[in-house]
Amino acid sequence: MNNNPFSDIPPAPAEHFKLLFYAAVLRVLERTSSAFESRDEMFKRFPFLIGYYNELAERGLEGCSADEASDLWQGWLREWEEVFTGHLPLRALRDAAGLDHHAITIFLCIGLIEEEQRFGGLFEALHGVVGQHRPTLGLLSSWLPEASEHGEGREVIRLMQETGLVKVLNPDSPRSEWVFQIPAPLWDILRGQACERPASGLQYLPAEKLLPLDEIILPDALRALLDTVPPVLSSGEARALVVRGPRCNGRKTLLGAVARELGRGLLIARGLQKPDDERWGLVGPVASALCAMPLIVMEPAPGETAEIPGLKGYDGPLGVALGKQGGISGPDVESALTVTLDMPGLEDRRLHWIAASAARPIKDVEAVSESFRIASGHIRRSTRLASSYAALAGRSSIELSDVQQACRTLNRQSLDSLATRIEVSGDWGHLAVSGGTEQELRNLEVRCRHRERLHRHMGIALDNQLNAGVRALFTGPSGTGKTLAARLLASSLEKDLYRVDLSSVVNKYIGETEKNLNQLFSRAEELDVVLLLDEGDALLTQRTAVQTSNDRYANLETNFLLQRIESYEGIVVITTNAGSRIDSAFQRRIDVVVEFRPPDAVERWAIWQLHLPSNHAVDHAFFEEVAGECALSGGQIRNAALHAALLALNDGDAVTTGHLESAVHREYRKAGAVCPLRGTVVVHARG
């Protein structure tokens, strides 16, 4: 290579771009000079070309004919490329798109105006059309004489268009007048100016920013499997790796580690849900130019199949991050490997908490790991927030309360648009129910606390069937304490409680109900909150014979909810006032059924004591009469206690017998029933 004038040029992507850029300029000089009487006339008309010509002449092309100059430049460039074994964006794109030297120079001719605006005037003169500053299909085809003679010039440009290298700016014009543009993100990358966000929906992470596979916290069985994946992908035996699992649980991190093992960066594509999204055309060329593995993030709804179009301009491996539901299709995923990344277990969570809290340690990492069964990504986010809360409090370590506050912040960000957060406080001492009901509630709490360990103490018939989910059904008339019990359960477990009204989730459009429910359950799983489904019979009533299309879709919604609740890995409480209407298949999937019945006299006495202020002045004998004779539900007692306190507040006194008597009579009037109290009502109110 001693006679090669490029030998003094350092091997680098920017220099490679410059050499190919000058090859494109050389092609323009070749084809333009014939349009003028002489070369001098061309330089007189466009003096900026003199600088380019002198640069080319200094490289040893002076005195060469146009064809000789092109052949020499191509040969020198090929020798220079052979010496440099690193990644060259233009070379990688050329090879992936199946273009030769002539085609890639035509490709760069399209982009000349992006680099030097004065080429716009040159193209305008060549076309003879005012304002036509970009080369047309007709002009570009003529610049490939050996191909255009056989009608192949347009085929080369069509290939560029199909692979996303260029786009037509005026598709409604006659084809010969089509003008092209190289997408700006791709042009910048080819110039050696890679950035983290090359385009909308695309994120680039270079290989050095990706975690090595051996530094990722993974179950041993999954790690052993992943050790065999990079060789399979690099050999071409499989084109794609699909990682299923919850959001924010390390799917992208895992795929990034695989990309690093393959010597590639990662190009993450989000939001490309429709196959006709024009951004798909960018993914392949940008990935090739960046030496990155594309990672397509898809979240299809249950029963949906998301289509991944074949990536043009890219011939390497592909990664797909997929949720638990739905499927994918497309030519690039037909021979895909699939692995599932489940929620981290107790030991893996402990390692995640330790790794995330290196700057500010967690005081009791064992308790935190036990209390918060959340996705690995949420562990990292929670730790950062908890560290801030600890710093605000002036503590050098993170305490459990800091983590609780951090998780609550994450919950609100992810769940507040899907469900309603309910404040929780208190313990089982704040609930007055029968002994049997209380015992079942305490059993439920124990089941929730040991939900991850239970399967280890079961026989082989149940070991592989149990997951970490707990499904509870609270049945009973309105006002008997079902919602209060759910609040106390969440409080005892130190978790947030989110209430969902199933009637508001149901959508009249086909499939939308399933999407809403799946999104809700997925978010709740990732954040480990207690989910309260109020009025569960809205969707869980017994399925009917299909007589109309409405019956068919209602049954489909019920079927989906049954399956999703069975696979749910969090704590869910369903309440209903009509237990007899609940589908029997659903009842078989319930772990704990707690029946709430109207309180008896002793329970009503306890409920009154819990609701009235400790300084009340209600006569004891009257209190006994109210508890014994007035068969009010817990909800009605709560309302009466509130009204009695309001009357007392207005009178400026403690709650008296008169206040309570008035409040009880008011509850009976609201219910349209006769109050059994014998006394005369005295309304205590002023004004």
N, C-alpha and C positions, 0 to 999 in steps of 0.2 A: 504493500500500500504506500510505498515511498513516493510514487508519482501521483498519488491522490491528493488534490488540493484541499480535501476535507480533513486530512489527517491531523491538522492543527486545531480542529474544532473539538472542544470537550464534549464527551457523550452526555447529553442531557435532553429531556423532552422538549424544552424550549428551543434548543438548537436544532433538533430534528424537525420541529414545526417550521422553523425559519428556512431550512434547506428545502423542504417540500413546498413552502410558500413561494420560494424563488423558482422552483420547478414550474409552478403554476404561472408565475409571471413570464417565464421563458416561453411557455405555451401561448400566452397572450401575445407576446412580441412576435412569435412565429406567425400566428394567424392574423395579426393586425397589420403587419408591414405590407402585406399584399393588398390591403384595402387603400393604401396611399401610393402616390407616384414613386416615392422613395422612402428609405428609412429616415433620411434627414427631414423629409416633409412630415413624417410621423412625429419626430422629436420636436419639430417646430410647432406642431399643433398641440402636442402634449409633452411639454418639457420635463415634467416630473418623471417621465420614463427614462430620461438620461441617467439618473442616479442608479436606477435598477440595472440598466444596461452596463454601466461601468462596473458595478459590483459583480455582475456575471462575467464580464471580460477579465477582471482581475483573478477570477477563479480558473482561468485557462481556456475560456471559450472564444477568445478574440480570433477572428479569422475563420471560425467554423461556420458551416452552413447551418440552417435552422434544424434540419434533421440530425446532423452530426452533433450539434450542441445538446439536443434533447437526449440522444443516446449516451453521450459522455456523462451528462449530469446523472442520468439514471444509473449508470454503472458505478460511478463514484459513490452515489448515495447507497447503493446496495452493499458495497464494500464497507462503508462506514457503519451501516446497520449491523453487519455481521460481527463487527468488533464489539459492539455494545450489546451485552446480554441482558441488561435490565429492561424495565418496562418503558415502552415508548407509546404514548396514547394513540398517535396516528397509525403506527404500525399495527398495534393491536386491533384498532378499529378496521383497518384495511383488511387484515386477515380474517376477522370475524365476519365481515360483510362480504367476503369473497371478491374483493376488488383488486385489479392490477395497478401498476404504476400509472398508466394512462388515465384510468378511471379516477384514481385518487387525486391526480392533478386537476382533472375537470371538477371534481368535488371542491377543491380549494379555489378554483376559478370562481365558483359561485360565491365564495366567502371573501373575495378580494376587497369588495366594497366595505366589508365589516372592519377591515384593517386599514384601508386607505381610501378615503371618500373620493379622491380624484379619479379613481377607476370608474366611478359612476358616469362622469362626462365622457370617458372613452367608450363605454358600452352604449351610451346615448348616440354617439356619432356612428358606431358600427350598425346600430339598428335603424338609424335615420328617423327615430321617433322621439319627439321632445318628451323628456321626463322618464324615459325608459332607462333607468340607471342600473338595472340588474340584467344579467344575460338571460335570454329566453331559451326555451327548449330547442328551437330551431337553430339558434346560433351555437349552442353547446354541442348539438349533434354533429354539426359540420366540423367541429374541432377534433373529432375522432374519425379522420378520413378513412382509415383502414376498416373501421367498424361501420361507419355510416353507409359505406358502399354496399354493405350487406344488410342494411337496415338494422344494425345492432347498436347504434349510438343511442337511440331512444331507450333501448332495452337496458343499457347501463344506467341511465338516469332513472328509469323506472325502478330498478333495483335499489338505488339510493333512496328513492321515495318510500318504497316498501319497508326498508330497514330503518326508517326514521332519521336518516342522515339529513334529508332535506324535506321541506314542505312547500306546497304550491300556494302562492299568495293570491292568484287569480284563477281559481278552478273553473269559473264560468266562461273564461275566454277560450278561443280556439287553442288546441293543444300546442301548436307551433309557437303560440304567443305566451305560453305559460312562463312565469318567472318564479324563481325558487329562492328560498332563504334557508340557511343553516340555523337550527335553533340556537339561540344565544347561549344557553347553558352548555351545550355541547361544544360550541366554538371556544368558549373560555377554557374549558377543560383541555381541549386540544392545544391551546396556547400554553398550557402548563399552569393554569390558574384555577386549581381545584379549590372548592369551598365546601363548607359543611352542608349548606342548603342549596344545592345546584338549581332546584326548581321546586315549584309548589308540590307538596306531597312526597318529596324525595329528601333523604338525609344520608350523607356520606360519612362513614367512619373509617379512617385509614387503618391498616393492619396493626400498626403499633399502638393504637388506642383500644384494641380489642383484648379482652382477657384471654390468657392461655387456657386451654381446656383443663389442665391439671390444677388450676386455681379456682375453678368453679365448684361450688358446694352442690354435690349431686349424690343420689343414692348409689351404692356400689354396683348394683345390677345395671343401672342406666349408664354409669361411667364405663363399665366393661363393654357395653354395646357400642357406645359412641367411639371408643378407641378404634373400632373397625370401620367406622363410617367414612372418614376422609379418604382412605385408599379406594373404597368402592366408588366414591364420587369422582375422584381424580382419574380412575381407570375408565370411566364412562359406563360402567355396569348399571348405575342408576344415575338419573339426571338430576333428581331433586330430593331434598330432605324436608319432610313435613314434621313440625313439632307442634303437637296438640297440648292444650292445657289452659288454665285460667290466664286472664290478662295480668300484667305486672308480676309475673311469676318466673321471669328469667328465660322466656322463650327466645327473645332477641339476643340475649347475652350468650345463650348456648349456641345459637346459629352463628353468632359472631366469632366464637371460639373455633367452630368448625371452619369458617372462612379463613381465619388466621392460620390454622393448620394447613390449609391449601395454599398459603402464600398470597391471600387476597384480602382486600378490605371488605367493607359491607356497605351496600347501597339499599337503604330501607325505603320501601314504597308503601305509603299509607293512603287510604281513602280512594283507591282505584277499584271501586266495587263493580263498575259496569265495564263490560269488554269493549265498548265503543269509546271509552274515555281516551282522548287523544294523547294523554300523558303516557299511556302504555308504550307509544312509539319511542319515547325518550329512554325508557328503562334499559333496553338492550344496548344501544350505542353508548350511553353514559357509563353503564357498568363495564363495557369493554374498554372504554377510554380510561377509566379509573382503575382497572384491574381489580374490580370489586365483584363480590357475589351478590346478586340481587336477593333481597329478602322481602317477600310480599306478605303484608299483614292483612289477613282476611278474617272477618267475623260474620259468616253467614248465619242466618237464623235457622232454627230447627226445621228440617225438611227442605231447606234450600241448598242448592248446589251453585257455588260461585265459580264462574268461568275465568280461568287465567289464560289469556291469549298467548300463542307462541311468541316468545321474545325474539324479534329479528335483530340482527347485528350483534348477537351474543351467542357464544358456543360453549360456555362453561356451566358449572353447577348452579343450581337454584335452591333457595331456601324459602319455606313458607311457614309462617306462624299462624296457627289456626286454633279457634276455640274448641270446646268440647262438642259443640253441636254443628250440624251442617256438614257439607262436603265440598269438594273442589273437583274441577274437570279442566281438561286442556291438554294439548300435545306434550307439554314439558313436564307434566306431573303424572303421566300414564305409568311411568316406571319409577315411582317415588318410594323412598324409604320413609316410614312413619314411626315416630317415637312419641310417647306421652310423658309430659313433665307434670306430675301431680303436685298438689300443695305440699310444701316441705313438712316432714314429720318433726316430732319433738326435738330429736337430736340435731337435725339439720337446721331447725329454727334457732336453736341455741348457738350454733356456729355462725349463722347469719347475723344474729344480734351482736355477737362478739366482734365479728369482722366489721360491722357497720359502726360500732361504738369505740373504735380504736382511739379517737381523739379525746372523747369524754366517756369513761367506762360506765356501764350500767351496774348499779349497786347490787341488785339481786337478779342476775341474768336467768337463773333457774326459774324463779317465779314469773318473770316476764315471758319466758318461752312457754311456760305452762298456760299462762292466761290468754295469750294472743295467738290464735291459730290463723295467721294472715299470710298472704302471698309474699314471696321473697322481696319483690320490688317494693311492696308496702312496708316491709321491715326497714329497708334502707331509708325510705322517705320518713317513716315514723321516727327513726333514730335521729335524723337531722332536726326534725321539729322538736323532739323531746330534748335534744341537746340545747336548743335555743331557750326552751322553757326553763331548763335547769340553770342556764347562764343568767336568765332574768332573775331567778330566785337566789342567785349567788352561790349555787352549789357546784362542787367540782365533779360530782358524779350524777348520773341520771337515775331518778327514782321511779317506782312503779306509777306514781301519780302523774309524772311527766309523760310517760308513755301513754297513759290513758287519755290525757289531754291531746297528745299528738294524734292518736288514732281517731279520736272524736272529730278532729279537724279534717282528717282524710275522709271519714265517713260522710261528713256534711258535703264535701266537694263531690263525692261520687254518688251519694244516695238521696240527697235532699230533693232532687228533681224527680225521683221515682217513688218515694215513700215519705211518710211523715215521721219525724223523730219524736219520740215520747220521752219526757223526763222520767228518770227512774230514781227511786230512793226507798229506804226502808228494808224490812225483813219480814219473815213469815209471821212475826208477832203482830203485824199490822193487818192481818187478814183473819176474819172470824168465819170459819167454815166448819163443817162436821169433821170428826176425827178421821174418817176414812178419806175424805177429800184432801185434808192436810197431809196425810201420810203419802198419798199418791203424788202430791206436789213435791214433797221432800224426796221421794223416789226419783222423780223427774230430774230434780237438781243433781242427785248423785249420778244419774245416767249421763247428764250433760258433762259433768266433771271428768268422767272416766270414758268418754266416748272414743278416744283414740286408743285406749288400752284394752277395751272390752274384747276385741276380736282375738287377742292373744290368749284369752282364758276360755276360748270356745273350742269345740271339736272341729274336725276338718270339714264337716258339712256346713258350718257357718263362718269359718275363718275367712274364706275368700268372698263371702257374700256381704259381710258387714262393711259399711263405710263409716266415716266420722260424723254422719248426719244423725240428728235426733228429731223425730217428728212426733208432735204432741197434739192431741185433739181435746179441746175444752168444750163440753156440751152442757147446756142448761138454759133455763129461761133468762130473759134480759134482766140485768140488775143483780145477778147473783155473784159477781166478783170475778168473772173470767178475765176481763182486761186488767183488773188490779192484780190478779195472780200472775199474769204475764209480766207486768211491771216489776213485781217483787222477785220473780225468777231472774229477770235480767239484772236487777240490782244485786241479788245474791251471787250471781256469776260475774259481776263487775263488767257487764257488757252493755252496749247501747241497744236500745229497742226501737225498731222501725215498724210502723203500722202501715199496712196496705189494705185499701178497700178494693176487694176484687171486682166489685161492680164498676169501679172507675177504670180498671185495667182492660175490661172487655171492650173490644173495638168492633164496629160493624163491618169493617173491611176484612176480607178473608186473609188469614195468616197474621194479621197485626196483633191479635191477642197473644198468640204464641211468642211473637217477637218481644212484646212488652214483658211477658212473664219470664222469658229466658234472660233478658237483660237484667231484670230485677233479681232473679235468683243468682245469676253469675256475680253481680256486684256484691250481693250480700255474702256469698261464699268467700270471695276474696278478702273481705273486710271483717269477717267473723262477728257479725252482729246477730242479735235475736230478731227474727222476722215474725211479725204478727199479722196473720191473714184474717181480718175481721169478716164476719159473715161468709165463711167458707162455702156455705151451701150455694152461693151464687154460681159457682162453677163445678161443685163437687156433688151435685144432686145425681140421682140414679139416671143412668143412660136409658134412652127410650128407643122404641122401634123407629126406624127411619121411614117417615111418611112424606116429609118435605125436605127441601135442601137445607132449611134452617135446622132441622133435627140432625142432619148429617154433620154440619159444621159445628153444632153445639157438642155433639159426641166427640168430634175430633179434638176440640178444645179440652174437653174433660180428659180424654185419653192422654193428651200431651201433659196436662197438669199432673196426672197420676204418675206418669213416667218421670217427670222432672222432679217431683217431690221425692220419689223413691231414690233417685240418684243424687239428690241434694246432700251436700256435705256440711251443712251448717245446722243451726238450731231453728226450727220453725214451729210456731204455735198457731193452730187454726181454731177459731172459735165459731160456734154455730148455735143458734137457738132451736134448730130443728134437726137433731141428731138422727132421727128416724129417716130423714130424706137423704142422708149421705150415702153415696154409692158404696156397696159392700166391698168392691175391689179396693177402694180407697181405705176403708177401715182396716183391711188386712195389711196395709202398708204403714199403719200407724204404730209407733213404738209404745206410746203411753196415752191412754184415754183417761181423762179426769172428768168426772161428772159433778156438776155444780147444781144443787137443788135449792129451792127457797129456804131461807134460814128458819130454824125453829125458835122457840121463845128464848132459850139460853143463848143461841147464836145472835139473835136480834139484840139481846141485852149487851153482849160483847161489842156488837157493831155500833150501838148507841154510845157506849163508853169510848170507843175509838174516835168517834166523830165529834162529840161535844167537848167544849173546852173544860179543862180540869177545874176551873173556878165557877162552874155553873151552879145555879141555885134551884134546880128542879127538885120538887118533892120526891122523896124516895118511893113512897107508895104510888104516886102517879107514874113514876118511872117504871115500876113493876107492871102497872096496868098497861102502859103503852107497849112494853116489850111482850107482854103476855097476850094482849087482845088484838093488837094491830099487826096483822100479818103482812108487813111491808117487806119488800125486797131490799137488798143491800143498797141498790141504787136509789130507791125511794127514801131510805133512811138518810143517805148522804144528802139528798135534796132538802129533806125536812130539817136536818141539822144546819145546813147552810142558811135556810130561810129564818130559822129561829135565831141564829147568830146575827143575821141582818136586822131583825126586829130589835134585838137587844142593843146592837150598836146604835141604832137610831134613837133608842130610849136612853142611851148612856148608861145602861145597867148590864149586869151579868145575865146570862140566859136564865130565865125563870120558867116556872111551870106554865104560865100563861103564854109565853113565847113559844114554848114547845107544843102546847096544845093547838095554838093557831096554825103552826107549821104542819102538824099532822093532819088536821082537818083540810088544809089546803091540798096536800098530796092526795087525799081521798077524792076531793072535788075534781082534781086533774084527771084521775082515773075513772071518774063517773061512778064512784061507789059510795056506800053509806059508811061513815066512820063509826066504829063500835064504841067509842069513848062516851061515857055517860055525862061528863061535865058539860057546862055551857061555855061556848067559845067566847073569849074576850080578846078583841083585837088590840094589841099593844103597838100602837104606832102614833106618831105625832105629826101634826100638820095635815 
